[in-house]
């Protein structure tokens, strides 16, 4: 074996080593899948207070990241969805929930549209009834009756 | 004739709601913590990390807790007012240095004046979460028994001091 061939072999070997150095997928910080499902579910239910029309899941605000981390830790401890939501509501108020609960403050928000719908429905009904009466209250006179008969008998 | 007024009435009611809406700030989320005891914590102090600050130390006094950070422009807006307030010695002001670095915070206080009797360092923002902080600056008025009486969201202004905070502190001090 010549020195040249040996060198070639060594270089080839070294070059092949680089094949073994492969990039890895970024490891997720969390390892527990059920916890992650819970964090995801909750962060879609909760509002980011910095960018108010985004959920925690959508938001990249720092506070949203912190809150998600906080939720993750609570979920890891085995807290239920309700317990975690209560924890955040105690600090940030009902506004943190994307689906506000029905209470005296939010009654108008929840019931307002249905009240308006009902009022509109009643209004429409009354109006239609009145119109119906209007048409009934206009009977044909003799002349008109004769004209209709003639037309129908043609 | 009366029926013709119905759309007008509906319009006026809607206009009334919308007009009111113009003067509401969606960023001001009422805090559920008002009327509740201050969340307890124990955090290192900015001036001396070996010492800690805890709200318990303030029991028996009416005091203000001001969440701030050196990276927060609105905090710099309110800062001169806080410095003026602290000079009067009217009410003790404690800082909650929110998600800041000690070096930046200390540098800012050295440069702009230090209105705080103590600063608690909330480096990871955990205590901030307990207080429902969602954007600095926020200021809490806390009574002698350690109950939060009022939360000012956003910078303290001359008007908010004159109309809200100072009268409230006076009332609480008299209790």
Interface residues (C-beta under 8 A of the other chain):
Chain A: X49 X50 X52 X62 X63 X66 X67 X70 X89 X90 X91 X92 X93 X94 X95
Chain B: X26 X27 X29 X30 X31 X32 X33 X99 X124 X125 X126 X129 X130 X131 X132 X134 X135
